[in-house]
Amino acid sequence: MRFLIILCCAASLLFVGNLAPAAQPHWIWSSGNRMEKTVRIDREIESARLIGVVDHGGVKLRINDTSVGALSAYGPVASFDITSQLRPGANRLTFATEALAGPSAMAANLEITFRDGNTRSIITDGSWSHARSFGEVDQRFWDFRGDRETVDVFENYEQWRQAKGKEASTATSAFQLQPGFEIDLIRSAAKGEDSWISMEFDPQGRIIVAREKSGLIRLSLGSSGVENIEVINKDLPEIRGVLFAHGCLYVNSNTHNVRKSPRDRTGGLYRIRDTNGDDQFDEIKLLGERTATGGHGRNDMTLGPDGKIYLIGGDSVATPKEFIDLTPSIPNTLPGDDLSHGHVIRTDKDGKEWELVCKGLRNPYGIHFNPDGEMFTFDADAEHDMGAPWYRPTRLRQLVEGADYGWRRVTGRWPPYYPDHADEPPLTLDIGKSSPTAVKFGTKSKFPQQWREALYILDWTYGRILAVHMTPRGAGYQCRTERFLQGKPANVTDLDFGPDGAMYFVTGGRGTQSGLYRVRHTGNLMADTKPTAQMKRRTRFAAENRKLRNRVLHSPGMANKQLSNPDPWIRYTARSSVEKSSTINVAQLKSIGTKPAADLAYLTALARRAATPILITIPDRLNQVDWNRLNRTQKLELIRTLELVLLRIGDVPAMGLDAARAQLAAAYPDESREVNFSLGSLLAQIDAPGFVPKTLNLLSATDRQRDVFHYLFQLRDQQHGWTDSLRQRYVLAFRRTKEFRGGAGLPRFLKQIKADFIAALPVNERAKYQALLDQPDPLQQLLATVPKNRKFLREWKIGNFSNELNSHQPDLARGQRMYTAASCILCHQLGTEGRFFGPDLTSVSARFNRRDLLTSILDPSKVISEKYRSVTLTTQDGEEHTGRVLLAGDYRRSAVALSTNPLDPKAIVQIEKSIIEKRRFSTVSSMPEGLLNSLTKSEILDLLAYIESGGK
């Protein structure tokens, strides 16, 4: 028997699938201050979604004189649910525009789904009034379809183990590639050749491969594959970086046994040369020594446009004994700043001068420059913290001189350290679950244009090579990922492009079987695509901004003038440059509030750099800034500035703190989810009035694990603002954590939150709430309350309720009884009633109207939220198992847990991911149709009203 699961994701309920537009939206802009289009609606709408982005400008979106949101400069593609704003007949869409420095343009797509199943797309193009078109949007860079590359729960984090103990590398038949490409296995590592972790072509077209334990081998390629293999070094341990430059071979060496002795913790940059012309390396010289205390050590390196060698390392490798620090230094070190973190360091060809270029990374492995001279890496996540709000996923990072990217080695600490802050460099791209290794631009390849211009990033854990497509956007880049290839297993460690223009990569690591592969393009090479007008304008402007950013970096005088630059990279560089200046002082800030962007940037610099007498004046100055005039980015900067003051001096005079507390408490909650995250964290620290009930409302209104976790964490030890009812709401919300999925640290984090909540209670109430938190699944008690064999009355359709939905006078007491009679209580929490198997319905009325709620009950399979879909898994031996994936536990587990019966908590089957052959998601909801067929119309309306009341 299946029971009701009402969908709780607004995007899932109101929009079916990812509709591909019939034509691509155009970049458009107005010579005035607005662009308009009239859209006629001639049938009933099921859902409507407006997707848009703006380049170098700001846009306010209005429909029929109603504001629906805004697009901000340098912001991501944004989505707005506008179902309720559209009406039958003519609808006027208005984009009010504000041009900024650069080639201003916007693009949008309105996707409408009608109740009869038809769809319609309205795109921006030259037909909009007052608009000029600059050509179509290139979908390689802008995620209008919502189909970015992701890893789902069925991908096996432990697949790398399948390559252990093998006698040959993974067969090419086990790889999936983009159309037009073919893959060849050139050679499997033979017994005694160790596992392979890095590679580089030498000037003669031979491949130098570094072995995991120690030494280097050289492979000579011919028409039949590897024609010769020779050992060219036996002793240097664990070389993760190999570089030919300045007529020499440079290697970045680690050690594979850091516990043996202090000497074994020493490694570094070695230069290896052939001094007598016999094609053998007879000179080995240590140029730079750096100690390390773990596996996140000395990784890859690359040659910069300036001829210097750039080395990247993880958060367990130290800097050299003598170096020039180009990164920010904060007096009275902030919490965590004394902890280790990954960095980029550079040196000359002889290793005589060393400069710390940037820092604040976790464990970046690869590093490479693009044709513009910009440096990139693929940084690792803190997988231990996955699932927690302070988790930072794997990321593509644009690396610039003088930047601090915010990571500190604090995994698993309590209280936790949030690694992302508004005073850090702009984010380039979140990748998600992965295990980063090498990166390389396809500049030297003989691939078609879109692949030649891509950055290839390697994911060791899931055996993927991802292509990152980039387009310049100011001094930074807009990026989007696409899977280039994947093998199972394929523990990809490094890659390079050969003289033939093909991609070569090696697999290995952790003692696994290694192989050398080649990827060739075998399709037709099309002529390069001609850039659109907007692409040309953007490329020219980006080159100017990159030059400006580099000038600002070394000129504090110029930096002051760029503090309000709309380009986030220039603004960040300007603030960092001002921060390093010896002349920074409060007197330079003449007034507050006239230029919020510049004022906030300067106050942030002061909060990071100034002495205590100046620090204590900052909160009062922040109070002079009009919160309502700030955009999302500026609000985050204001919050971070006050947070920095609190971190550095612990407290501020009562007058300044009281004023800041009052202003920020009045602004909470904000319309932005990101602002609420940061603002809530700050308000929790300063004991702001109304924080507890406001935060509980945000908690009830979300179904996102990260949001629920964050609000539970911020509320856990609050001392004021509670009532018994509010505490019960907290307990009910905490029960939702049983299905949280994350890293190894997740269970301990949740246990600590629970312990902190109990410890903050009055002593005489702790036993009561401890019992509520530990309450077992109430299924058996609830089953006894559900009436058996209710009489069938009629088969209800949504059309039967067209007149009564909004005119019925409800009986909530009867609605409560119907909640039990219809079996809703067996799967859903509503207020203090029910069970957490399906979504929490307590705040469902804040997200869905009455018609949508009723539709989801009467036609449960019309739209099925991904989280609650059943799946059928077919194993390699032909067995099939159907159920709902349970999200509880560590995402790295090698097995998937399926719940096969919602009314039997013990009906769980474990299936190893490695033996899953196929998976098929069900198109039928876990909730049966006809649950309301034993209720009268009046009882159904009472039930809807009771659900909308939140169980009150």
N, C-alpha and C positions, 0 to 999 in steps of 0.2 A: 504494500500500500504506500502511495506517495502523498505527501502533504504539502500545504501551501508554502511557497517561498515567494514573497513579494520583493521585487527588485528594488534595490536601494541606491543604485548609481544613476544619477540624473542623466549622464551622458548615454548610458545604456538604455534607460527607459525612454528617452525622448528622441533618440536618433539610432537608426538601425544601420550598423555596418559603417564602412568608410566608402562614401560614394565618390567615384572618380568623375570629375567634371567632364562634360562633353568637349570642352575646349579649355585651354589653359588661361588663367587670368592674366591680364596685362598690367604692367607698371603704368600708373597714370598719375597725373598731378594737375593742379589748377593754377592758372595765372592769377586768380583771385584768392579767395579764402574758403571756397567750398566747391564740392562736386555733388551732383544729384542724379538720381534715376527714379522713375516711377515704375513700380512693379504691381501688376494686377493679379489678384488672387480670386479665382473663379470656382474653387471647390474647397472642401474642408481639409484643414491642415492637420497632419499627424505630428510633425516636428519641423523645426527650421533652425539652422545653425549658420552663423556668419563667421567665416574664417578670414583673418586678415593680418597683414604685416605692413610696417612703414619703414622706409629707408630715409634717414637724414631728415626727419620731420616729426611732427606730432599730429594726430588725427583724433577728433571726437566723433563718435558714431551716434547718429540719431535716426529713429524711425518714427515717422508721423509726429514729430516734435517731442518724442520721448527719448531721453538719453539711454543708450544701451551699453556704453563703455568707451574706452579709449585705447589707442595704440600709441606706444611710446617709442621714441628714437632709440635705435639699436636694441630694441626689445625682440623677443621671439615671436613666431607665428602664434597668434592668439585666437581663441574660439569663444563665441558668445551664443548662448541659447536665446533665440529671439522668437520662439513659438508664440508667446503671449502677446508680443508687440504687433504681429501681423494681423490684419483684419480683412474681411471680404471686401473686394473692390480694389480701389487704387491705394497703394502704399508708397509714401515718399521716403527714399533712403537718402540721407544727407551725410556727407563726410566733410566736417569742418576742419580745415587744414592750417597748419602753422609750419612754415618752411624754416629749416635750420641750415647751418653751414653744410654744403655738400649738395649732391644731386637728389633733391627731395622727390620721393615717389612712394606710392602705396599700391598694394594689390590685395584684392579680396575676392571671395567666392561665397555666394549665398546658396546653401543647399537646402531644398525644401522636399519633404516627404509628405505626400497626401494620404488621406485615410483610405483611398481606393488603391493604394499600392504604387501609384505613379510617382516619379521624382522629377525635379526641375533644378537646374543650376543657373544662377545669374552671376556673371563674372564682371570684373572691372575691365573696360576696354574703351576705345575712343568714342563709343556711343553715349557715354555719360556726359551730361551737360557741364559745361565749363571745364572739361577735362581734355588733356592731351595724352596720347599713348606713347610709351617709350619701348614697346615690344613686349613679348610674352615673358612670363616668369619661367626661369629654368628650374624645373622640379628636382634637379640634382641637389640643389642647395637649400630649398625651402620646403619644409614639411607640411604641405597643404593636405596630404592624404592621411596623415597619422600612421604611416607604415614604417617607422624607423626600426632599425635592426635591434632585436631584443633576444634575451635568453629566457625561456619559460621553465616551469617547474620540472619538466620532463627531461631537460638536458642534464647530462651526468657530469657533475663536478669531478668525479673520481675517474673519468674515462682515461686519464693519463696512465693509470695503473695497468690498463690493458696492453700497454706497450712495454711492460716490464717482463723480462725473461723470454722475449720473442727472439727467433733466429733471423727474422727478416723484417724489414720495415713494412708499414701498412701498404697494402696494394692500392694502385691508382683507382681501381674500381670502387674503393670505399670513399672516394672524394666526390664532392659536389662542387661544380664550378659555374661561373657565369657563361652564358652562351658565347660561342666563338673562341673559347680557350680549350686547350688540351694540356694534360699533365703527364709527365714522364718520371718514373723512378730511375734516377741515374745510378745510384749505388746505395746498398744497405751497408751499414757499418759491420765489419767482420769481427769475429771474436778477438778480443785483445785490443781493439781500437777505441774502446771506451764510448761514452755518450758524448754527443757533439752539441756545443752551446753557443758558438759564434762563428762567423765566416766573413771573408772579404776576398774580392778578386785582386790579384796583384797586377802590375803593369803588363805582364806577359799573358794575361788571361787565364792564369791558373787560380785555383781556389785554395786559400789558406783556411783551415778549419781548426778551431780550438777544442781540445778534449776537456771533458768536465773535471777530471782529476788533475791532470797536468799535461803540458806539452802541446805542440802544434804539428799538424800534418799538412802536406801540400798535395793537392789533387790536380793532375794534368788531364784535361778533357780532349777527347778526339771524337771522330764520327761515330765510334762504337760505344762511347761512354767514357768512363775513367780509364785512361790508358796507363797511368803511372801514379803510384801513391808512395810518398816518402815522409819520414819523420824528420822535421827540421828543428824541433826542440823537445826535450824530454822532461824538463825539470820545472818550468814555471807553472805554478798551480792555478787552476781555475781561471782561465783567461776569458773574461766576458766581453772584452772590447778588443777589436783588431782593426788597425788603421794603417794604410800605406800613405805616407806624406813625406815631403821633403827628401825623397830618395831613401827613406828608411821605413822599417816596420815598427809601429808602436803597438804595445799591448798593455791592457789594463788588467793586472793580475790580482787575484784574491788569494785566500787560503781556505782549504776545505776542512781544516780542523782547528777551530779558533780556541779550543780549550787546552791544547797540548802544552804550549808555553808562550810567554810574551812574544818571543820571536815569531811564532806562527801566526800571530795576529797582525803581522806587518806585511803589507803588499804595496802595490803602487803602480806607477807608470814606468814601463821599461821601453828603452829604444834598442832595437836589434838591427845590426847592420852587417852587410857583406863588404868587408874592407879589402879583400884581395881578388874580387871578381870571379870567384869560383862558383857562384850561385848558391853559396851556403852562408848561413848567418853565424859569423865567428865572434862578433862583439855583442855583449849584452850589458847594458848600463841602466841602473836605476836612476831615473830623473826626478821622481817625486815620491816620497814615502807617506802613506796615510794609513793609520791604524783603523781596524774595524772590529766590532764586537758581535757580529751576527751575519745572517745571510743577506741582509739588505745592504750590500757593500758596493764595491767599485764595479760599475756596470759598463755601458757602452761609451763610445767617444766618436767624434766626428771632426772634420776640418772645417773651420769657419771661413767666411768670406774674407776675413782679415788675415788669414794664414795661420791663425793660432789653433791650438788643439783644445777642443771643448770636451770635458769629461763629466759624466753624470753619475751620481751615486745615491744610494738609499739612505735611510735614517739610522743606519748603524755604522756608517763610515765617517771618520773625522776629517777635518781640513788639514792641510799641511802645517808644519810648525810655523812657517812664516808665509804670510799672504796679505794681499791688499783686499779689504772688505768693501765691496761696492753696494752692499745691501743695507737696509735701514737698521739702526741701532737705537733701542728705546732705553732711556735711563730708568732706574728703578724697575728692573725687568718685570714684565707682565707675567702672570701665572702661566707656566708652560714654556716661556721663552728660553729658559735655561736647559730645556730638553732637546734632544737631538732631532735632526730632520734632514731629509735629502736635499741635495744642492747640485748646482752646476759650477764647475771651476775650470778656468782656462789657463794655458801656459804657452810659452813660445816653443820653438822647435827643439831647443836645448834644455828646457825645463828649468830655466834660471829665474823667471818671474811668474808668480802665481796670483790670480785674481779670483775672488769669490764673486761669481756673476749674479746668481739668484739662489734663493733658498726656500724652505717651507714646503718641500715635496716629501712624499712618503717613501715609495720605492720605485722610482722611474728607471726603466731598463734601457730603452733606446733613446737616441737623440739624432736629429737631422735638420738641415736647413733647406728651405724651399728656394726657388729661383729669385724671390724677392729679398733673400738674405735674412728671413725670419726663422727662428729656431723653435722646434716643437718636440714634445715628448708625450708618452702615454704612461700616466702615473697610476700606481696600484691603489686599491682600496684598503680599508681596514676591515677585512672580511669577518674578523671576530665580532665587530659591532654591527654587522648587517641586520637590518630590521629595526634598529634604534634610530631616533631622530637625529642623533649626532653622527651617524654613519656617513662617510663621504665616499661615493662610488668611484670606480675607475674613471679617469678623465683624460681627455686630450687637452694638453696645455700648450699655449703659445708662451714661450719663455723669453722674457726681456730683461735686459740688464737692470740691476738694482731692485728687482721685485722680490717680495716675500709672499709665497702662496699659502701661508697660514697653517700648514700641517705641523703638528708637534707629536712626538712619540708618546702618546697618552692612551693607547688602546687598552680598554678594560678598566681604566681608573675610575674611581668614584670620589666625589661627584664627577660626572663626565665632562669632557672638554668638547665644545662645539667648534669644529675646525673652520667653518665658513663665516666670514664677517664682511661687512660693507666696506671696510678699509683695505681689502685685499684686491689683487688684480682681477679684471673681468674673467668670467668663466668662458672657455672656448667651447667645450662640449662634454656633457656627461655621456659615458658609454654604457654604464650599467655593470652587470656581473661579468667578470672576466679576470684573467691573470696576465697582465701586460708583459711582453718581452720587447722585441726589436721594432723599430719604425724606419720607414724609408720612403722617400718620394719617388714616384715613377718617372722622373725626368729623363733618365737614361734609357728608358724602355722603348721598344718598338711596338707599343700598344696604340689602339685608337685614342683620340684626344681625351675623352672623359676619363680613361684609365691612365693615360700618361701623366695627366695633371693631378692625379689623386695621391694622397698619402696613404701608405699601407701600414697598418698596425697589427701586430701579432698577438693573439690571445692563446696562451699556452694551455690553459685549463680546458677550454671547450674546442680546441683544435681548429681555430678560425683564423683567417686573414681577412680583415675588414678594410674596405676602401673608404677613405674619408674624402669626400668631394668638398672643395673649398672655393669660395668666392670672396674677394676682398670687401671689407666693410669698414671704412675708416682705417684706422691703424691696426685693426684686427681682421677677423675673418668670420664669415658665416659658414657653418659646416653641417654636413649630413652624412651619416654612415650607410654603407651598403655591404652586404656579405659578398666577398670576392670568391672565397672558397672555404670549404670545411671538410675535414676528414675525421674519421672515428676509428681508432685514435690518431691524432696528429699533433704531437706536442711541439708546436712550432717555436723555434728559439731564435733564428736569425734569418735574414734574407739580403740579397744583393741582386743587381741587374748586370748580366754578363755582356761581353762585347757583341754578342748576337742579338741583344735587345730583349732577351727572355728574362723572366724572373726565376731566380734560383733560391731555394730555401732549405734549411736543415731542420730536422726534428731531433729531440733528445731531452736531456735534463733529468735529474734524480735517478740516474742509472738506467734510464729506459733505452730501448732499442732505437738507434738513430738511422736516418736516411737523408740522402741528398736528392732533391726533386727539382724539376724544371717545369715552368708553366709558359707555354707559347700561345701567341694569338694566331689562330689558323683561319679566321674569317677574313672577309674583305676589309681592307683599310679604307675607311671613308675619308673624304676630305674634311679637314678641320672645320668645325662649325663657326660661322661668322658671328661675332659678338653682337648682341642687340645694342640699341642706343643707350639703354640704361646701364648695360655692362661696361660699355666704353666710358661713360661718365663716371661710374663708380670706380673703375680701375684707375683713371687719372687722379681722382680725388684721393683715393687710398694711398697712392704713391706720395702725394703731397703731405698727407697726414703722417705717414711713417717717418718722413724726413723731419716734420715738425716735432714729433714725439722724441726723436733722437736729439734734436737741438735743445728741447726743454730739459732733457735728462741732465745736461751738463751746464745749465744756465738758470740759477735761481731767480735772476732778474726777469727772464722771459717767463719762468714758471708762474710767477704771480699773475701774469696776464692771461694764463690758460687754465686757471682754477675752475672756470665755469664753462670750459669747452664742452660741447655736447658729446664729443667722442670719449667714451669711458677710458680708453687706453691713454689718451693725452691727459685727461683729467687726473687719472691715477698717477701718471709720471710727474705731472706738475706738483701734485700734493707731496709726493715722495721727495722731489727736489727741494721744495720749500722746507720740508721737515728736516732735511739734512743741513739746511743753511744755518750758519752761526748767527744770523741776524733775525731769526724768527722771534717775534715777541708780540704781546697783546696790543701794543700801541699801533701796530700796522693795521689792525682791524678797526677802521674808523667808525663804522656803523653796522648794525645788524638788520637784516630783513629786506634791504633793497635789492640785493643780488644773492638769493638763497644758495645757489649752487656754489659760488665762490666762497661765501661766508662759511658754509658748512664744511667745505674742504679745508679752509684755513683753521677752523676750530678743531677739526679732526687732527690736523698736524700738531696743533698745540696740545691736544689731549694725549698724543703719543710722545711728545718731545719735551714739553715745558715742565718747569719746576712746580712744586706744590703751591706756592703763592698764586701762580697763574691758574693752575688747575681748578682751584676752588672758586674761581670767577666764571668758569665756563658754563655751569648749569644756569646761572642767572642770564647769561647772554643767549643761551639756547631758548630760554623762555620768551625772548623777544621775537623769535621766528614764528611766523604764522603757519601753523601746521596745515591748515586748509589750502595754503598756496603751494604746498610741496607735492611733487610727484612721488611715485613709489620709491625710486632710487634715493631721492633726497630724504624721505622719511626714514629709510634704513640707515642712511648716514647719520642722521640726527640721533637715532637710537644708539648706534654704535659709539658715537662720540661720548654720550653720557655714560655708557657702559665702560668705556675706557677710563673715564675719570674715577668711577667707582672701583674699578680693578686696581688702579694705581695707588689711590690713597685710602680706599676702604670706606670712606664716608665723606659727606660734604656738609657745610653748615646748614642748620635746620631750615633757614629761610629759602636758600636756593633749592634744596631738595624738596621742600613742601610745594613750591611753585611748580617744579618739574613734575612732581607726582600728580598734582591736580590736573595739569594740562594733558599729560599723557593718559591718565585714567579716563578723562573725558573723551579722548580720541579712540578709546578701545571699546569694541573691536573695530578694525579698519576694514575696508572693502577688499583689501589685498590679503591673501592667505600668507604670503611671505612676510608682510609687515606684521601680521598678527603673531607669527612665530617669534620674531625678534622682540616685538613690543611686549608680548606676554612674558617672555623670559626676563625682561627688565623690570616689569611691574611686579613680578614675583619677588625680585630682590629688594624692592623698595617698599613693599607692603602697601600697595596702592588700594584705595577704597573701591569696593565693588568688583575686585579682581576674581574672587571665587565664583560668584554666580554667573558672571559674564563668560568666564572660561568654561564652566560647565555647559553653558548653552552652546559654545563652539564645539565642545567635545560631543555633545549629543547630536549635533548637526552634521557630523562627518562620519564616513565609513572607511577613510584611508588609515591604514595601520600607522603610518608615520605620524599623522596628526593626532590620532588617539593616544599613542605612546607619549608624544610631546606634552600634551595637556595633562595626562596623568602624572608625568614627571614634574611638571611645574606646580601642580596642585598638591603634591604628596605631603609637603611639610609646611603648608601655610597655616598660620596660627589664628588668623582672624577671618571673619566673614562667613563662618559655617553655621548651618542649622542642621537639625537631624535629617530633614528631607534632602538637603544638599549632600550630606555625607552618604545617604543611601544611594543617591544618583551616582556618586563617585564609585561606590562598591559595585553597582550594576555595570558601570562602564568598565571597571577593571576585569570583570568576568569575561569580557570580550577578548582579553589577551590570550585566552587558552588556545586560540587558533592562530596566533601570531607566528610568523615564519621569519627566521633570521640566521645569524651566525652563532658560533659557540657561546658567545657571551650573553645571548638573549635571556636564557632562564635565570641567570644570576642577576641581570638588570631588573627583571620583573620581581624577583624575590626581594631585592633591595628596595624597590619602590613600595612594595607592600609593607615591608618592615618600617620604612620611614613614615608612611601614612599612619600606621598603628602607634608609633612612638610619639607622633605629634598630637595624638588624641588625649583628652583628659583621662587620667588613670582609671577612673571608674567606668569608662565607656570602651576600653580597649578589648575586653573579652567579648562584648556584644558584636563589635565590628569584625573582630577576628573570626568569629563564628560565621558571620555573613559572607566574608571573603572566602572561607573554606567550605561553604555549602556545596554539597554534591549535586550532581545533575538531578533535577526534580522530575525527570520523565515519568517514573512510575506513579508518583502522586498525581501528576497532571493527567495521565491516561485514565485514572479512576474518575476524573471530573467530566470527561467528554461523553455526552449522551450517545448511546448505541442505537443503531438501526433507525435513524430519523427518516421520516416519510418523505418521499420524493414529491415535490409540488409542481415544478416546471423547470424547463431549461432556460435560464436567463441569458439575454443578450444585451449588449450596451445600448442598443436602440430602444430597449424597454424603459430606459431611465432618462430620456431626453428632457422631460418636463419637470421632473421632481428633484433632480440632483441638488439644485440650489434653493429650493423652496420648502423642503421638508423640515418640520420642527422635531428635532431628535429627542429620543428618550435614551440618555447615556447609560442608565442602569441596565436597560434592556440590551443596548449595544455591547455592554460588558459581558452579558450572558451569551450573546451571539459570538463573541470572540472565542469563547470556549466551545460553543456548539459547532462552529465551523472548523474546529481543530486548529485554528491559528495559534492557540496558546501552546501547542506541542512543539512548535519550531521557532517562535519569535518572542522576543522580549518586548513588552509594551508597558512602560512605567515600571512598576514593581512586579508585574505578572509575566509568566511565560518562561521561555528557555532560549538560550543562545545556540541555536543550530542554524537558523536562517538569519537574515539581517535584523538589526534592532529597529523597531518601528516607532520608537518613542517620539522622534522628531521628523517622521516622514512627511508631515503636512508642510514643513518648511521647504521641502524640495519638490513635492508633487501636488498638483491640484486633484480635486475629488474625482474628476472624470478619468484621469490617468491612473489613479489608484484603483478604481473599480475595473478599468480595462485590464490591468495586470492580474486581477483576481479571476475575471471571467475568461480571459484568453491568456493563460500563463505562458504559453509557448511562443507568443508573438515576438517578444523580446526577452532574451535570457542573459542575465548578467554573467560575465565570464567567471567571476568568482564562485558562482553557484551552479554552473553547468555540470551536468554529468558527462563522464567520458568513458569510452570503451577502449581498453588497452588490449592489444593482441600481442602475445609473447612469441618468441621464436619457435616454440613447440606447438603453436596453434591455439593455446588456451586464450579465452576472452574473459575479462573482468570489467564490470561496469559499476560505476559509483561516482561519488563526489570526492575530489582531491582534498584531503585534509591539509591545512596550511601549517599545522603545528610542527615545531621542530626546526632543526638546522637545515638550511637549504643545501648544504653540502652532503647530506645523507645520500647514500647510493641507491635508496629505495623510495618508491612513491607509496604513500598510504591512501587507500580508497575506503571511504565509508559507503557500504553497500546497502545500508538500511537505516534511515533517519530515526527509526523508532527502536533501534537496538545499538546503543553506544559501543557495544563490544564487537559489532559486525564490521571489522576492519581487516582488509587484506593488504599485505605488504608485497610489492612487486619490484624486483631489482630493475633499475633503469637500463642496465646493460643488456637485458634480454627483451626489452620492449621493441617489437618489430614495427607496429603501426599504432596510431591513436586516432580516434574518431570522436569528435564532440557531438553530443546528442542535440538534436533539434527539438526535443520534447522536454519541457520543464520538469523538474523534480516534483513540482506541485501538480496534482491531478486537476483536470477540469471538473466542473460540477460541484465544487464544495459549497456553493451557495444555493444549489437547487432544492435544498430542503428548508430554505428560509423564505419568508414572505418579502415582498418589496419593501415594506415598512421596516422589517427587521434588518434587511440589507443596508438601508439608509442609516439606521441606527448604528450598525456595525461600523460603517464608514465614518460617521461622526465620532464614535468612540475612539477609533484609530487616530483620527485627526486631533483629538483632545490630548493625545499622548498618554492615555490611560488614566486621566484625572477624573 
